[in-house]
Amino acid sequence: MSVIPIVELPATASEIASEIPAASPLRPSLWTAPEYTGTAAALEAKEAALAERLEAIASRFYRARFASSLAAEDMVITDAILRGSAALRAGIRVFTLATGRLHAETLAMLDEVKAHYGYEIERFTPDAEAVENYVRKHGMNAFYDSVELRKECCGIRKVEPLNRALSHADAWLTGQRREQAVTRAELPFEEIDEARGIPKFNPLADWTEAEVWAYLKRHAVPVNALHAKGYPSIGCEPCTRAVRAGEDVRAGRWWWESRDSKECGLHEQNIKH
């Protein structure tokens, strides 16, 4: 009887760090939020432009929706909406995709937002039967086996719930930034979501990572506890790891794949274009 070798995924940065004493020079330095080196006036101008963009969207559309991952960029937009005018708060509804595989720290953000703003973010969950069929056919963590199986999992847990969330929307917003990935380098402020035939807005497209964190600190916005553990970008728990200082900010997302394919299907146009 032949023995099937066990193939292990590469250790994550956080796993490596946890096994090395804190005082050891071998302990990897994890990502930390960058310091803002610009002027207060420049940041205020960026904030004012964001507020104008959001107000314009809310006045132009009746059923705009904002898809929040509950991570840093999305908390900037959430804060700007919920601290904005009554018309803005009512005009852009915030929702999240509760995939069933999120970190506890991410789920805790739902209560944080409710406590801080008095606002309950709507949750959209995957179809239970579709999840069960995928697990029965491929296994709970089959997404590690191929890009195709990973995208199938994302399709079930993220894309289909997104389709339901946007089924009556006439526009939607994301927290994407050009700086985040090679697939987002030419990200426009406004584009057409070809799959749904509605406008899609990226209000932070021209923001830097440092500007995002400067905003969060300035306004004391609640943030996901994973950011303090070396996670600049946060998705589902088994598909996200902490990253080392100096690594690409999305290096921890589907880290076993090529950086050129790191989209889950929510923003497939980023790869096509």
C-alpha positions as CSV (number, residue, x, y, z in Angstrom):
1,M,0.0,0.0,0.0
2,S,1.6,3.3,-1.1
3,V,1.8,6.2,1.3
4,I,0.3,9.5,0.0
5,P,2.6,12.3,1.0
6,I,1.0,15.1,3.0
7,V,1.6,18.5,1.3
8,E,1.4,21.4,3.7
9,L,0.7,25.0,2.7
10,P,3.5,27.4,3.5
11,A,3.4,28.7,7.1
12,T,1.8,32.1,7.4
13,A,3.7,35.1,8.7
14,S,1.6,35.1,11.9
15,E,2.3,31.4,12.4
16,I,6.0,31.9,12.0
17,A,6.0,34.8,14.4
18,S,4.0,32.9,17.0
19,E,6.7,30.2,17.2
20,I,9.6,32.5,17.6
21,P,10.3,34.3,20.9
22,A,9.4,38.0,20.8
23,A,13.0,39.1,21.6
24,S,14.5,36.9,18.8
25,P,16.0,38.8,15.8
26,L,14.5,36.0,13.7
27,R,11.0,37.0,14.5
28,P,9.5,38.5,11.3
29,S,8.3,42.0,11.5
30,L,4.6,42.2,10.5
31,W,2.8,44.9,8.6
32,T,1.7,47.9,10.6
33,A,-0.4,50.9,9.5
34,P,1.7,53.5,7.8
35,E,2.2,57.0,9.2
36,Y,0.7,59.9,7.3
37,T,3.3,62.5,6.3
38,G,1.1,64.9,4.5
39,T,-0.5,68.1,5.8
40,A,-3.7,68.4,7.7
41,A,-5.0,70.7,4.9
42,A,-4.4,68.0,2.3
43,L,-6.2,65.4,4.4
44,E,-9.1,67.8,5.0
45,A,-9.4,68.4,1.2
46,K,-9.4,64.6,0.6
47,E,-12.2,64.2,3.2
48,A,-14.2,67.0,1.7
49,A,-13.9,65.5,-1.8
50,L,-15.1,62.1,-0.4
51,A,-18.1,63.7,1.3
52,E,-19.0,65.5,-2.0
53,R,-18.7,62.2,-3.9
54,L,-20.9,60.4,-1.5
55,E,-23.5,63.1,-1.4
56,A,-23.6,63.2,-5.2
57,I,-24.2,59.5,-5.4
58,A,-27.0,59.6,-2.8
59,S,-28.7,62.5,-4.7
60,R,-28.3,60.8,-8.1
61,F,-29.6,57.3,-7.2
62,Y,-32.5,56.1,-5.1
63,R,-31.3,52.7,-4.1
64,A,-27.5,52.9,-3.8
65,R,-25.8,50.2,-1.7
66,F,-22.3,50.0,-0.2
67,A,-20.7,46.6,0.2
68,S,-18.5,46.6,3.3
69,S,-15.9,44.1,4.2
70,L,-15.6,45.7,7.6
71,A,-11.9,46.4,7.0
72,A,-10.0,49.7,7.1
73,E,-11.0,51.3,3.7
74,D,-14.6,50.3,4.1
75,M,-14.8,51.7,7.6
76,V,-13.7,55.1,6.2
77,I,-16.7,55.1,3.8
78,T,-19.0,53.7,6.5
79,D,-18.0,56.5,8.8
80,A,-18.4,59.2,6.1
81,I,-21.9,57.9,5.3
82,L,-23.1,57.5,8.9
83,R,-21.7,60.9,10.0
84,G,-23.1,62.6,6.9
85,S,-26.4,64.2,6.3
86,A,-29.7,62.4,7.0
87,A,-30.2,62.2,3.2
88,L,-26.8,60.5,2.8
89,R,-27.4,58.1,5.6
90,A,-30.7,57.1,4.1
91,G,-29.6,57.2,0.5
92,I,-26.7,54.7,0.7
93,R,-27.4,51.6,2.6
94,V,-24.5,49.6,4.0
95,F,-24.4,45.8,3.9
96,T,-21.8,43.0,4.4
97,L,-21.4,39.5,3.1
98,A,-21.4,37.1,6.0
99,T,-19.7,34.2,4.2
100,G,-19.7,31.7,7.1
101,R,-15.9,31.7,7.1
102,L,-15.2,35.2,8.5
103,H,-12.8,35.8,11.5
104,A,-14.4,36.4,14.9
105,E,-12.8,39.8,14.8
106,T,-14.6,40.7,11.6
107,L,-17.9,39.6,12.9
108,A,-17.3,41.6,16.1
109,M,-17.2,44.8,13.9
110,L,-21.0,44.5,13.3
111,D,-21.6,45.1,17.0
112,E,-18.9,47.8,17.1
113,V,-20.7,49.7,14.3
114,K,-24.0,49.4,16.0
115,A,-22.7,50.6,19.3
116,H,-20.7,53.5,17.8
117,Y,-23.2,54.8,15.2
118,G,-26.5,53.2,16.2
119,Y,-26.7,51.6,12.8
120,E,-27.2,47.9,12.0
121,I,-25.3,46.7,8.9
122,E,-27.5,44.3,6.9
123,R,-26.0,40.8,6.4
124,F,-26.3,38.6,3.4
125,T,-25.4,35.0,3.8
126,P,-24.7,32.2,1.3
127,D,-27.3,29.6,0.2
128,A,-26.9,26.8,2.8
129,E,-27.7,24.1,0.2
130,A,-25.1,25.4,-2.2
131,V,-22.5,25.4,0.6
132,E,-23.4,21.9,1.7
133,N,-23.2,20.6,-1.9
134,Y,-19.7,22.2,-2.4
135,V,-18.4,20.7,0.9
136,R,-19.8,17.3,0.2
137,K,-18.4,17.2,-3.4
138,H,-15.0,18.9,-2.9
139,G,-14.3,19.2,0.9
140,M,-14.5,22.0,3.4
141,N,-11.1,23.6,2.3
142,A,-11.0,22.5,-1.4
143,F,-10.3,26.1,-2.4
144,Y,-6.6,25.4,-1.6
145,D,-6.5,22.8,-4.4
146,S,-7.0,25.0,-7.4
147,V,-8.0,28.5,-8.6
148,E,-11.1,27.1,-10.1
149,L,-12.3,25.5,-6.8
150,R,-11.4,28.7,-4.9
151,K,-13.4,30.8,-7.3
152,E,-16.3,28.4,-7.1
153,C,-16.2,28.7,-3.3
154,C,-16.1,32.5,-3.6
155,G,-19.0,32.3,-6.1
156,I,-21.1,30.5,-3.5
157,R,-20.1,32.4,-0.4
158,K,-19.7,35.9,-1.9
159,V,-20.9,36.5,-5.4
160,E,-24.3,34.9,-5.2
161,P,-25.1,36.8,-1.9
162,L,-23.8,40.0,-3.5
163,N,-26.2,39.4,-6.4
164,R,-29.1,39.2,-4.0
165,A,-27.9,42.3,-2.1
166,L,-27.8,44.3,-5.3
167,S,-30.9,42.8,-6.9
168,H,-32.9,46.0,-6.4
169,A,-30.0,48.5,-6.3
170,D,-29.5,51.1,-8.9
171,A,-25.8,51.7,-8.0
172,W,-23.3,50.3,-5.6
173,L,-20.1,51.3,-3.9
174,T,-16.8,49.6,-2.9
175,G,-13.7,50.5,-0.8
176,Q,-11.2,49.6,-3.5
177,R,-8.1,51.7,-4.1
178,R,-5.7,51.8,-7.0
179,E,-2.7,51.3,-4.7
180,Q,-4.0,47.9,-3.4
181,A,-3.1,45.6,-6.3
182,V,-1.9,45.3,-9.9
183,T,-5.4,44.3,-10.8
184,R,-6.7,47.7,-9.5
185,A,-4.0,50.1,-10.8
186,E,-6.3,51.8,-13.3
187,L,-9.4,51.7,-11.1
188,P,-11.8,54.6,-12.0
189,F,-14.0,56.5,-9.6
190,E,-17.1,55.4,-11.6
191,E,-17.5,52.5,-13.8
192,I,-20.3,50.3,-15.2
193,D,-20.8,46.9,-13.5
194,E,-21.3,44.9,-16.7
195,A,-22.7,41.9,-15.0
196,R,-25.5,43.9,-13.3
197,G,-25.9,46.8,-15.7
198,I,-25.6,49.4,-12.9
199,P,-23.0,52.0,-12.0
200,K,-20.3,51.0,-9.6
201,F,-18.4,53.6,-7.6
202,N,-15.0,53.4,-5.9
203,P,-14.9,56.6,-3.8
204,L,-11.4,55.9,-2.4
205,A,-9.8,55.0,-5.7
206,D,-7.3,57.8,-5.4
207,W,-6.6,57.5,-1.7
208,T,-3.3,56.2,-0.3
209,E,-3.0,53.6,2.5
210,A,-1.6,56.3,4.8
211,E,-4.5,58.6,4.1
212,V,-6.9,55.9,5.0
213,W,-5.3,55.3,8.4
214,A,-4.9,59.1,9.0
215,Y,-8.7,59.4,8.5
216,L,-9.5,56.5,10.8
217,K,-7.3,57.9,13.6
218,R,-8.5,61.5,13.2
219,H,-12.1,60.5,13.6
220,A,-11.6,57.6,16.1
221,V,-13.3,55.2,13.8
222,P,-13.8,51.6,15.0
223,V,-11.3,49.3,13.2
224,N,-11.0,45.5,12.9
225,A,-8.7,44.1,15.6
226,L,-6.9,42.0,12.9
227,H,-5.2,45.1,11.6
228,A,-3.2,45.3,14.8
229,K,-2.1,41.7,14.2
230,G,-0.5,42.3,10.8
231,Y,-3.5,42.1,8.5
232,P,-3.7,45.0,6.1
233,S,-6.3,43.3,3.9
234,I,-9.0,41.0,5.4
235,G,-11.2,38.4,3.8
236,C,-12.4,34.9,4.9
237,E,-10.3,33.4,7.7
238,P,-8.8,30.4,5.9
239,C,-7.9,32.6,2.9
240,T,-6.3,35.5,4.7
241,R,-2.9,35.6,6.6
242,A,-0.9,38.3,8.2
243,V,1.8,39.8,6.0
244,R,5.4,40.8,6.7
245,A,6.5,44.4,6.7
246,G,7.3,45.5,3.2
247,E,5.1,42.8,1.5
248,D,2.3,43.8,-0.9
249,V,-0.8,44.7,1.2
250,R,-2.8,42.0,-0.5
251,A,-0.1,39.4,-0.2
252,G,-2.1,37.7,2.6
253,R,-5.1,37.2,0.4
254,W,-5.1,33.7,-1.3
255,W,-1.4,33.8,-0.7
256,W,-0.9,30.5,-2.5
257,E,-2.0,32.0,-5.8
258,S,-0.4,34.3,-8.4
259,R,-0.9,38.0,-7.5
260,D,-2.4,38.6,-10.9
261,S,-5.5,36.4,-10.2
262,K,-6.3,37.7,-6.7
263,E,-9.9,38.8,-7.2
264,C,-12.8,36.8,-5.8
265,G,-15.4,37.5,-8.4
266,L,-16.9,40.6,-6.8
267,H,-14.6,42.7,-8.9
268,E,-13.9,40.5,-11.9
269,Q,-13.7,43.4,-14.2
270,N,-10.4,44.4,-12.6
271,I,-8.8,41.3,-14.2
272,K,-10.6,41.6,-17.6
273,H,-9.6,45.2,-18.1
